Amino acid sequence: MTDFRLVVVSAGVSDPSSTRLLADRATQRVTSLAREHGHAVSVTTVDLRELLPELPAAMSNQLLGAKFTRAVDALLAADAIIAAAPVYKAGASGLFTSFFQVLDNDLLIGKPVILAATAGTARHALVVDQEMRSLFAYLRTLPVPTSLFASTEDWTDAALGTRIDRAARELVLLMESGFARSVRDDAWGAYQHTYGSAGGTELDISLDSDMMKLATGGSLRSADDDPFDPRRA
């Protein structure tokens, strides 16, 4: 029997939260199916609203507070992740995207993920596949083929339970493959391991290059080239 560690990341901010409810339903199904396969699953829940006070420092200078550090450690040790976000203005919430954008670019590499979102209307149903899936592709995770989305009317629809069951089965199968653990054991040192979009290298810009001189309104001509330049002898 293999013990798996599942981390649930929920960006719901209301209480009760439909986002957390969807994540919890998926979690229950994953743990149930894993037991049927002979596995035990330990679950750690990261409630992102509890990390809000620490988020500005993490985003601006990569200083991680105690709660943020515990969340990162949990994700590092995770065998699988359920990531759930509320949808605002046709996109996953800023809290959700900001959290994952701060992380080490390779922290989640190879980890299987169920992507889930909730909204008040079905008009936002494509946010999971069009926006969230691209973010997790950049992080080089392995999102399961079945994404989860629940609008107001979906909670009484049996089809939601079917999708949750399918996504949970896919996640358990990916956990059993052991791919994420193999990447960490065999090739972890081959990745760049930087925080943020460029790990701070976006600040390493030479202002003396010809391109930057032009970009900042300067000129490449020397004083000798310009008969009207007062610096010309």
Secondary structure, DSSP 8 states (H G I E B T S, - for coil): --EEEEEEEE---SSS-HHHHHHHHHHHHHHHHHHHTT-EEEEEEEEGGGGGGGHHHHHHH----HHHHHHHHHHHH-SEEEEEEEEETTEE-HHHHHHHHHSBTTTTTT-EEEEEEE-SSGGGTTHIIIIIHHHHHHTT-EE-S--EEE-GGGGG-HHHHHHHHHHHHHHHHHHHHTHHHHHHHHHGGGS---BTTTTTGGG---TTSHHHHHHTT--S--GGG-TT-TT--
